[in-house]
Amino acid sequence: MGKKLSFRAVVVIGDENGQVGVGVGKAEDVVNAFKKAKTDGRKNLIKIPITKSLSIPHGVIGDLGACKIIMRPSIEGSGVIAGGAVRTVLEVAGIKNVIAKQLGSDNLLNNARAAIVALESLTTKSQVLAKRDLN
């Protein structure tokens, strides 16, 4: 009694060209959990701006629960300096030169989601100028 096994899959989906999403799926077997996570990831895709040097436009902080992710743009050739889930999210998004640090919790899913929160808050120069013109 009470020994029913289930699997949880956390999947990061992206096109390595500025689109990325995190999906979660739970099922009795790994294959179905993966399929559900993939579908969930596609629903949560976000578009992020990437500079010519394949980095992020500016430094950013992502907060989600106990997780805090700090990301900074880096010079060309430095690579992705990040750990765990954050590294995966950045690589799948197509970002090649960035420095990131995760603080607080080391939960895989929450760190991935915090990275997505950080990337969502990125803006380009043209977006900032357009916002200023409206005010």
C-alpha positions in Angstrom: 0.0 0.0 0.0 1.2 3.5 -0.8 4.2 2.5 -2.9 3.0 3.8 -6.2 6.0 5.2 -8.1 5.8 8.3 -10.2 8.4 10.2 -12.1 8.9 14.0 -12.5 10.7 15.3 -15.5 12.0 18.9 -15.8 12.7 19.8 -19.4 14.3 23.0 -20.9 13.2 23.7 -24.4 14.8 26.2 -26.8 15.9 27.0 -30.3 19.4 28.4 -29.4 18.2 31.6 -31.0 16.6 33.6 -28.2 13.6 31.3 -27.4 13.5 29.2 -24.2 11.0 27.6 -21.9 10.9 25.3 -18.8 8.4 22.5 -18.6 7.5 20.0 -15.9 5.7 16.7 -16.3 4.7 13.9 -13.9 3.7 10.4 -14.8 4.0 6.8 -13.8 6.7 6.2 -16.4 9.7 8.3 -17.6 8.6 8.5 -21.2 5.1 10.0 -20.5 6.6 12.4 -17.8 9.1 13.6 -20.5 6.3 14.1 -23.1 4.2 16.0 -20.6 7.2 18.2 -19.6 7.9 18.9 -23.3 4.3 20.0 -24.0 4.4 22.2 -20.8 7.7 23.7 -21.9 6.3 24.7 -25.3 3.4 26.5 -23.7 5.9 28.6 -21.6 8.3 29.7 -24.3 9.7 33.2 -23.9 11.7 35.4 -26.4 14.8 37.0 -25.1 17.1 39.6 -26.7 20.7 38.5 -27.5 23.5 40.8 -28.4 25.9 40.4 -31.4 28.5 38.9 -29.1 25.9 36.2 -28.1 25.5 37.6 -24.6 22.7 39.4 -22.7 22.2 43.2 -23.1 22.7 44.1 -19.4 23.0 42.6 -16.0 19.9 41.2 -14.4 18.6 39.5 -11.2 15.9 36.8 -11.2 14.1 36.2 -7.9 11.7 33.2 -7.4 11.0 31.9 -4.0 14.2 31.1 -2.2 16.2 31.2 -5.4 18.1 34.3 -6.6 20.0 34.3 -9.9 22.4 37.0 -10.9 23.4 37.3 -14.5 26.0 39.6 -16.1 27.0 40.0 -19.7 30.5 38.8 -20.5 33.1 39.4 -23.2 33.2 37.2 -26.3 35.0 33.9 -25.9 34.4 33.6 -22.1 31.7 31.0 -22.5 28.8 30.3 -20.2 30.0 30.6 -16.6 27.1 29.2 -14.6 26.1 26.1 -12.7 23.4 23.5 -12.9 20.0 24.4 -14.3 20.9 28.0 -15.0 23.7 26.8 -17.4 21.3 24.6 -19.2 18.7 27.4 -19.6 21.3 29.8 -21.0 22.8 27.3 -23.4 19.5 26.2 -24.8 18.5 29.9 -25.2 21.6 30.4 -27.4 23.5 32.6 -25.0 27.3 31.8 -25.3 29.0 34.5 -23.2 27.6 35.2 -19.7 28.4 35.0 -16.1 25.7 33.7 -13.7 25.5 32.9 -10.0 22.8 31.1 -8.2 22.2 32.0 -4.6 19.9 30.5 -2.0 18.1 27.3 -2.9 19.8 24.6 -5.1 16.5 23.2 -6.3 16.8 22.4 -10.0 13.3 23.4 -11.0 13.2 26.6 -9.0 16.6 27.7 -10.3 15.5 27.1 -13.9 12.4 29.1 -13.3 14.3 31.9 -11.6 16.6 32.0 -14.6 13.6 32.4 -16.9 12.3 35.2 -14.6 15.7 36.9 -15.0 15.8 36.5 -18.8 12.2 37.8 -19.1 13.2 41.1 -17.5 15.8 41.8 -20.2 15.2 44.8 -22.4 16.9 46.2 -25.4 18.0 49.8 -26.0 15.2 50.3 -28.5 12.6 49.1 -26.1 13.9 51.5 -23.4 13.9 54.4 -25.8 10.4 53.6 -27.1 9.2 53.5 -23.4 10.8 56.9 -22.8 9.1 58.4 -25.8 5.7 57.3 -24.5 6.2 59.2 -21.2 
